[in-house]
């Protein structure tokens, strides 16, 4: 891994992400060394296609920006049609993810939780990255979980820090690309707001 790629893993942003996790019991830990095979369904296949398209478009923009822009618009049009077709199924799936603000990098994340989790607790994780609707699967280990008196969310009084484990290289690259794009968008929005002041 190059130094640049290594540094990208540590970029950290605040973002709204769909999060669902479950605590793994001690007897489940040996089986959790690698993420289990994802159940095959249309939504997951579409998410995988979106990841591949996103990666390829990023590379293609360097060679032919105009063609890449056209392909990006076509991809957005297809996504619009697909999103209409899958709306009912997607709504059901999204209910499983609590969209919340997290502080996230490719190495881990911090978020508010409704219960205190002991350090070293192993978690099974599923993240939904927005607005691209990319699903990331893997495991996490709780680094700390501390009461936060200043948190406005009374239902989530603990701030929990989690290290990611067992992300596939494709999922990790998707997460890095998402963070870099969101960071750029946040910086641009900040500059635009400052120029209006």
N, C-alpha and C positions, 0 to 999 in steps of 0.2 A: 504494500500500500504506500503511495507517495505521501510526502509531507503535506501537500495540499489536500489530498483526500482525507488524510488523518485529521487535519485541522477542521475540515468540514463537519466531521462527526461531532465536534464540540460546539458548533454554532448553536445558540440557545435563543428561543423566542417565546413570547406569550402568544398563545393561539387558542381558538375554540376547536376542540377535538371531541369526537364521539368516543367514549371510553366504556368498556365493560371488562370486568375482571372477576376472577373467582380464586379463592384461596385453595391451594393444593394441600392435601393431607400428606403425612409422612410416607405412607405406602404408595403414593402417586409420584413421589419425587424421582425415583429411578427411571420411570417411564418418560420423564419430562426433560431429558437431555436435549432432544431435538423437538421442534414443533411437530405435532401430529399432522397427518395428512389432512388437508382441508376437504370437507365434504364438497362434492362437485354439484354446483347448481348454476343457473344462468347468471345470477347476480355476481357470483364470485368470478365466473369466467369473464364477464364484462369488465369487472374491476381489474382483472389480470391483463385484458386487452388494453385497457386505459393506461396501465402502467407502461406497457411496451410502447404504445403510441407516444406517450409522453417522453420516454427516454429517446426514442428515435427522432422525434421532432426536435428535441434539444440539439442533437447531433446534426440534423439536416439544416437547421437555421444557419449554421456556420457556412455551409456549402452553397445554399441557395435560399436566401431569406424570403424572397417573394413566393417561391413555390411552397416553402414551409408555412408561410402565412395562409396561403390558400388551403393547404392540407389541414391546418389548425381550424379554419372556419368550417370546412367540411366535417371535421371531427366534432365540432361544437353542434353542428346541425344534426348529425347522427345521434349525438348524446341527447339532444332536445327531444327527438322522436322517441328514442329508447326510454327516456325518463317518463314520458307520457304513458308508454305501454306498460312500464313496470311499476307505476305509482302505487297501486294497492299492495303489491308484494314488498316494495321498498319501505312503505310506511310501517308494515308489520316488523320488518327487520330493524328499522331505525329505533323502534320502541325499546329494543334491548340495549341501545347505546345512550348513555346520559351525556349530552353535549355540554361541555363545561370548559372553562378557561384552565389551561395547563401551561406550565413552563416546561418546554420540551426541547430536547436535542436528540441526535441519533444514538446517544448513549443512555438516555433515561429521561425521566420527567418528574415534576413535582405537581401535585394536585391536592385539592381538598377532598377528604373522604368522610363518610358518616360514622366510621368506626376507627378506633386506634388499632393499627396493625403492628405486631411485634417485629422488631428488626430481624432480618434473615428469613422472613416469611416468603415462601415461593408462591408466585401468582401466575395464573394463566391469563394472558392479555389479548384483547382484540381492540384495535384502534380504527376509527373511521376518520380519515383526513378529508377536510372540506376545503373548498367546494368541489374538488375533483372526485370525491366519493371513493377514495382508495382505502382498501382494508389492509391492515397490517396485523400479522399474527405472531405471537411469540410468548415468551415468559419474562417475568421480572422478579427481582429480589428487593424486598423492602429494605431501604437503608435507614430510614427513620420515619417516625409518625408522631407528631407532637401537637398538643392542644394549641389552638390559636384564638386568643381572646378577641383579636381585632377583626376576625372574619365576619362579614355581613351575613353569610349563609349559615344560619343557626343549625340547619340540618346537616351541615358538613363542618364540624368544629375542629377537625384534625388536618394538619398539613402533612402529607405523606410524600416521601421521596423514594423513587423506584429506579433501580438500574435495570436496563433491558438485558435479557439473555436469550440466546437461541433464535434471534431474528435471521431469516435467510438473507443472503447477500442482496437478492433482488428487493426484498422488503426494506432492507437498510438503505439501499440506494434510493428507493422511492421516498423514504422518509427524509433523507438528506436533501433531495431535490425539492421536496415540498417545503422544507424549512428555509432553504435558500430563496425560493420564490416568494414565500410569505414575508421573509425579512425584507426583500427588495420592495414588495408592495407596501409594507408598513413604512419603510423609509420614504418612499415616493408620496404616500398619503400625508406623512408628517411634513414634508417639504411643501406640498400643495396647500396644506392648512396654514403653514407659516407665511406663505406668499399672499394669502388672503387677509392676513392680520394687518 
